[in-house]
Amino acid sequence: MFADVLKNMGTKRAFVVHGLDGLDEVTITGETRVAELKDGIVRHTISIRWTISAGSIRWSHSRRRSTVNAQITKDVLSGKNGACRNVVLINAALAIVAGEKGA
């Protein structure tokens, strides 16, 4: 539905994602549903939707941790390796592809 709205607004390329663990972004704690808008076509039916899982990109599954958001942000921006950084990287990667700045 959201990908169709983006198409109607003239968006050329987009990913609409939903982590099945409840996140509104790509997650590394489980699977993520992805609807893709590309070349005027939205792939969003259950049979066409594809999923990303931590195992498919060779990262180990991670559990969400209860930490202070400010510290998580500092750690990510300082380049500290870990689950939080990996979530930022995979979501940034989709944005780069959607913006046609990557493969």
C-alpha positions as CSV (number, residue, x, y, z in Angstrom):
1,M,0.0,0.0,0.0
2,F,2.7,2.5,1.0
3,A,4.8,1.6,-2.1
4,D,1.7,2.3,-4.3
5,V,1.3,5.7,-2.7
6,L,5.0,6.5,-3.4
7,K,4.5,5.4,-7.0
8,N,1.4,7.6,-7.3
9,M,3.5,10.5,-5.9
10,G,6.1,10.1,-8.7
11,T,8.8,8.3,-6.7
12,K,11.1,6.4,-9.1
13,R,12.6,3.9,-6.7
14,A,11.8,2.9,-3.1
15,F,11.8,0.2,-0.6
16,V,9.0,-0.1,2.0
17,V,10.2,-2.3,4.8
18,H,8.8,-3.9,8.0
19,G,10.8,-6.0,10.4
20,L,8.7,-8.9,11.6
21,D,10.0,-8.2,15.1
22,G,8.0,-5.0,15.0
23,L,10.5,-2.5,13.7
24,D,9.7,-0.1,11.0
25,E,13.0,-0.7,9.3
26,V,15.2,-3.6,8.2
27,T,16.0,-5.7,11.2
28,I,18.8,-8.1,12.0
29,T,16.9,-10.0,14.7
30,G,14.7,-11.8,12.2
31,E,13.0,-11.4,8.8
32,T,12.1,-8.2,7.1
33,R,9.3,-7.9,4.6
34,V,10.2,-5.6,1.7
35,A,8.0,-4.1,-1.0
36,E,10.0,-2.7,-3.9
37,L,9.1,0.1,-6.3
38,K,11.3,0.0,-9.4
39,D,10.6,1.1,-13.0
40,G,7.0,1.9,-12.2
41,I,6.3,-1.6,-10.9
42,V,5.5,-2.3,-7.2
43,R,6.2,-5.8,-6.0
44,H,4.2,-6.2,-2.9
45,T,2.0,-9.2,-3.0
46,I,2.7,-11.9,-0.5
47,S,3.9,-14.3,-3.2
48,I,6.3,-11.7,-4.6
49,R,7.5,-10.0,-1.4
50,W,11.0,-11.0,-0.5
51,T,12.6,-11.2,2.8
52,I,16.0,-10.4,4.2
53,S,17.2,-12.3,7.2
54,A,20.4,-12.0,9.2
55,G,21.5,-15.4,8.0
56,S,21.1,-14.4,4.3
57,I,23.7,-11.7,4.7
58,R,25.9,-13.8,6.9
59,W,25.5,-11.8,10.1
60,S,24.6,-13.6,13.3
61,H,21.2,-13.0,14.8
62,S,21.1,-10.4,17.5
63,R,18.8,-9.7,20.3
64,R,17.5,-6.1,20.8
65,R,19.1,-4.6,23.9
66,S,17.5,-2.0,26.3
67,T,20.1,0.8,26.2
68,V,20.0,4.6,26.2
69,N,19.4,5.8,22.6
70,A,22.0,8.6,23.0
71,Q,24.7,6.0,23.8
72,I,23.6,3.8,20.9
73,T,23.9,6.8,18.6
74,K,27.3,7.7,19.9
75,D,28.5,4.1,19.4
76,V,27.2,3.9,15.9
77,L,28.7,7.3,14.9
78,S,32.0,6.4,16.4
79,G,32.1,3.2,14.3
80,K,31.7,0.7,17.2
81,N,31.0,-2.8,15.7
82,G,27.8,-4.5,16.8
83,A,24.2,-5.1,16.1
84,C,23.2,-1.4,16.3
85,R,25.8,-0.5,13.7
86,N,24.7,-3.4,11.5
87,V,21.1,-2.2,11.5
88,V,22.2,1.3,10.5
89,L,24.3,-0.2,7.7
90,I,21.7,-2.5,6.2
91,N,19.0,0.3,6.2
92,A,21.5,2.8,4.7
93,A,22.4,0.3,2.0
94,L,18.7,0.1,0.9
95,A,18.5,3.9,0.8
96,I,21.6,4.0,-1.4
97,V,20.2,1.4,-3.8
98,A,16.8,3.2,-3.8
99,G,18.5,6.4,-4.6
100,E,20.3,4.7,-7.5
101,K,23.7,5.5,-6.0
102,G,24.7,1.8,-5.7
103,A,24.2,-1.5,-7.4
